[in-house]
């Protein structure tokens, strides 16, 4: 997950920043949600 944040050139200093980054990762397809848990998209599948 840390590498994904680095890819977005973001360093969340505030909870709102982290939430914004997570939303961007969800929107872009890097993360997805299952049963209220976040999972990293596996590019191999």
N, CA, C and O atoms as a MOPAC input file, in Angstrom:
PM7 MOZYME 1SCF
protein

 N      0.81900 1    -1.18600 1     0.00000 1
 C      0.00000 1     0.00000 1     0.00000 1
 C      0.86000 1     1.24600 1     0.00000 1
 O      0.52300 1     2.23200 1    -0.65500 1
 N      1.95800 1     1.21500 1     0.72100 1
 C      2.84100 1     2.37600 1     0.79100 1
 C      3.33400 1     2.76800 1    -0.59000 1
 O      3.40700 1     3.95400 1    -0.91300 1
 N      3.67400 1     1.77500 1    -1.41200 1
 C      4.13600 1     2.06800 1    -2.77000 1
 C      3.04100 1     2.73600 1    -3.60100 1
 O      3.33400 1     3.58500 1    -4.44300 1
 N      1.80000 1     2.36400 1    -3.37200 1
 C      0.69600 1     3.00400 1    -4.08900 1
 C      0.59300 1     4.47100 1    -3.71700 1
 O      0.35700 1     5.32100 1    -4.57600 1
 N      0.77000 1     4.76800 1    -2.43600 1
 C      0.72400 1     6.16600 1    -2.02000 1
 C      1.87100 1     6.94900 1    -2.62000 1
 O      1.69700 1     8.10000 1    -3.01900 1
 N      3.04100 1     6.33800 1    -2.68900 1
 C      4.18000 1     7.01400 1    -3.30500 1
 C      3.93000 1     7.27000 1    -4.78200 1
 O      4.34100 1     8.29900 1    -5.31800 1
 N      3.26200 1     6.34300 1    -5.43100 1
 C      2.94900 1     6.52200 1    -6.85000 1
 C      2.06700 1     7.73800 1    -7.06400 1
 O      2.14300 1     8.37500 1    -8.11500 1
 N      1.24800 1     8.06700 1    -6.10600 1
 C      0.38000 1     9.24400 1    -6.20500 1
 C      1.06400 1    10.48700 1    -5.64800 1
 O      0.44100 1    11.54400 1    -5.54400 1
 N      2.33900 1    10.36700 1    -5.28900 1
 C      3.11400 1    11.48000 1    -4.74200 1
 C      2.37000 1    12.15000 1    -3.59200 1
 O      2.26800 1    13.37400 1    -3.51900 1
 N      1.86100 1    11.32200 1    -2.71300 1
 C      1.07600 1    11.85100 1    -1.60500 1
 C      1.62700 1    11.34000 1    -0.28200 1
 O      2.06300 1    10.19500 1    -0.16400 1
 N      1.59400 1    12.19700 1     0.67500 1
 C      1.96700 1    11.82800 1     2.02900 1
 C      0.87000 1    12.32900 1     2.95400 1
 O      0.84200 1    13.50900 1     3.30200 1
 N     -0.03100 1    11.44500 1     3.35300 1
 C     -1.17400 1    11.90400 1     4.14600 1
 C     -0.76400 1    12.39000 1     5.53400 1
 O     -0.30300 1    11.60500 1     6.36300 1
 N     -0.93300 1    13.66700 1     5.77600 1
 C     -0.62500 1    14.24500 1     7.07600 1
 C     -1.86600 1    14.36700 1     7.94100 1
 O     -1.76400 1    14.46800 1     9.16300 1
 N     -3.01300 1    14.35900 1     7.33000 1
 C     -4.28500 1    14.49700 1     8.02700 1
 C     -5.20700 1    13.35400 1     7.61500 1
 O     -5.08900 1    12.83800 1     6.50400 1
 N     -6.12100 1    12.95100 1     8.49300 1
 C     -7.07300 1    11.89600 1     8.11600 1
 C     -7.84500 1    12.22600 1     6.83900 1
 O     -8.11500 1    11.33300 1     6.03600 1
 N     -8.19800 1    13.48000 1     6.64200 1
 C     -8.93300 1    13.86400 1     5.43700 1
 C     -8.08100 1    13.64200 1     4.19400 1
 O     -8.60100 1    13.27900 1     3.13900 1
 N     -6.75700 1    13.86200 1     4.31800 1
 C     -5.85700 1    13.61900 1     3.19000 1
 C     -5.81800 1    12.14000 1     2.85000 1
 O     -5.86600 1    11.76400 1     1.67900 1
 N     -5.73100 1    11.30300 1     3.87400 1
 C     -5.69000 1     9.85200 1     3.65500 1
 C     -6.99000 1     9.37800 1     3.01100 1
 O     -6.97300 1     8.53000 1     2.11900 1
 N     -8.11100 1     9.92300 1     3.46300 1
 C     -9.40700 1     9.54500 1     2.89400 1
 C     -9.47900 1     9.93900 1     1.41600 1
 O     -9.98200 1     9.17600 1     0.59100 1
 N     -8.98400 1    11.10800 1     1.09400 1
 C     -8.98200 1    11.56900 1    -0.30000 1
 C     -8.12200 1    10.65400 1    -1.17000 1
 O     -8.50400 1    10.31500 1    -2.29000 1
 N     -6.96900 1    10.26200 1    -0.65500 1
 C     -6.07400 1     9.37000 1    -1.40100 1
 C     -6.72800 1     8.01400 1    -1.61800 1
 O     -6.65600 1     7.45400 1    -2.71200 1
 N     -7.36500 1     7.48300 1    -0.57800 1
 C     -8.03000 1     6.18200 1    -0.70800 1
 C     -9.15200 1     6.25500 1    -1.73100 1
 O     -9.31700 1     5.33500 1    -2.53200 1
 N     -9.92300 1     7.32900 1    -1.71700 1
 C    -10.98500 1     7.49200 1    -2.71300 1
 C    -10.41400 1     7.53200 1    -4.12500 1
 O    -10.99000 1     6.95000 1    -5.04400 1
 N     -9.27900 1     8.22000 1    -4.30400 1
 C     -8.65100 1     8.26800 1    -5.63000 1
 C     -8.17000 1     6.89100 1    -6.06100 1
 O     -8.29400 1     6.52900 1    -7.23200 1
 N     -7.62200 1     6.11700 1    -5.12200 1
 C     -7.16200 1     4.77000 1    -5.45000 1
 C     -8.33500 1     3.85000 1    -5.78700 1
 O     -8.21900 1     2.99800 1    -6.66800 1
 N     -9.45600 1     4.01500 1    -5.09600 1
 C    -10.65900 1     3.25000 1    -5.42100 1
 C    -11.17600 1     3.61800 1    -6.80000 1
 O    -11.51400 1     2.74000 1    -7.59400 1
 N    -11.23700 1     4.89800 1    -7.08600 1
 C    -11.75100 1     5.38600 1    -8.36500 1
 C    -10.87500 1     4.94300 1    -9.52600 1
 O    -11.37800 1     4.61200 1   -10.60000 1
 N     -9.56300 1     4.93600 1    -9.31000 1
 C     -8.63600 1     4.58300 1   -10.38700 1
 C     -8.48300 1     3.07200 1   -10.56700 1
 O     -7.88200 1     2.62300 1   -11.54400 1
 N     -9.02100 1     2.28700 1    -9.63400 1
 C     -8.97200 1     0.83600 1    -9.78000 1
 C     -7.82100 1     0.16000 1    -9.05700 1
 O     -7.66300 1    -1.05500 1    -9.17900 1
 N     -7.01000 1     0.89700 1    -8.30700 1
 C     -5.91200 1     0.28900 1    -7.55900 1
 C     -6.42000 1    -0.47200 1    -6.34300 1
 O     -5.82000 1    -1.46400 1    -5.92900 1
 N     -7.52800 1    -0.00600 1    -5.77300 1
 C     -8.14100 1    -0.65800 1    -4.61900 1
 C     -9.59200 1    -0.98300 1    -4.94700 1
 O    -10.20700 1    -0.35400 1    -5.80800 1
 N    -10.12600 1    -1.98100 1    -4.24100 1
 C    -11.55700 1    -2.26400 1    -4.32200 1
 C    -12.02700 1    -2.70200 1    -2.94400 1
 O    -11.22200 1    -3.09900 1    -2.10100 1
 N    -13.32100 1    -2.62900 1    -2.72300 1
 C    -13.87700 1    -2.91600 1    -1.41300 1
 C    -14.70400 1    -4.19500 1    -1.44900 1
 O    -15.52100 1    -4.39700 1    -2.34700 1
 N    -14.47900 1    -5.05700 1    -0.45500 1
 C    -15.24000 1    -6.29200 1    -0.28500 1
 C    -15.57600 1    -6.41700 1     1.19300 1
 O    -14.68600 1    -6.41700 1     2.04300 1
 N    -16.86000 1    -6.52300 1     1.49100 1
 C    -17.31100 1    -6.67100 1     2.87800 1
 C    -16.67600 1    -5.63300 1     3.80100 1
 O    -16.19500 1    -5.96300 1     4.88500 1
 N    -16.68200 1    -4.38500 1     3.36000 1
 C    -16.15700 1    -3.24400 1     4.13100 1
 C    -14.65100 1    -3.30300 1     4.36300 1
 O    -14.14300 1    -2.63200 1     5.26200 1
 N    -13.92800 1    -4.09100 1     3.56900 1
 C    -12.46700 1    -4.14600 1     3.64200 1
 C    -11.89200 1    -3.73000 1     2.31300 1
 O    -12.43900 1    -4.06100 1     1.26100 1
 N    -10.78000 1    -2.99800 1     2.35200 1
 C    -10.10600 1    -2.59700 1     1.12500 1
 C     -9.12200 1    -3.66900 1     0.70500 1
 O     -8.42400 1    -4.24900 1     1.53700 1
 N     -9.07300 1    -3.92700 1    -0.58200 1
 C     -8.12700 1    -4.90000 1    -1.14500 1
 C     -7.40600 1    -4.25500 1    -2.30900 1
 O     -7.95700 1    -3.39500 1    -2.99700 1
 N     -6.18100 1    -4.67100 1    -2.52200 1
 C     -5.37100 1    -4.15000 1    -3.62700 1
 C     -5.68400 1    -4.97100 1    -4.87100 1
 O     -5.73000 1    -6.20000 1    -4.82600 1
 N     -5.89500 1    -4.28000 1    -5.97000 1
 C     -6.14700 1    -4.95700 1    -7.23900 1
 C     -4.87900 1    -5.67900 1    -7.67200 1
 O     -3.79400 1    -5.09700 1    -7.68000 1
 N     -5.02100 1    -6.93600 1    -8.02700 1
 C     -3.88700 1    -7.73600 1    -8.50300 1
 C     -3.83500 1    -7.65000 1   -10.02200 1
 O     -4.70000 1    -8.20300 1   -10.70100 1
 N     -2.82600 1    -6.95900 1   -10.56800 1
 C     -2.75400 1    -6.79600 1   -12.01700 1
 C     -2.55000 1    -8.10600 1   -12.77900 1
 O     -2.73800 1    -8.15500 1   -13.99500 1
 N     -2.16600 1    -9.16700 1   -12.06400 1
 C     -1.92000 1   -10.44600 1   -12.72400 1
 C     -3.21500 1   -11.17500 1   -13.05600 1
 O     -3.20000 1   -12.13200 1   -13.82900 1
 N     -4.33600 1   -10.73800 1   -12.48300 1
 C     -5.59000 1   -11.45800 1   -12.73100 1
 C     -6.42500 1   -10.76200 1   -13.77400 1
 O     -7.51400 1   -11.23000 1   -14.10600 1

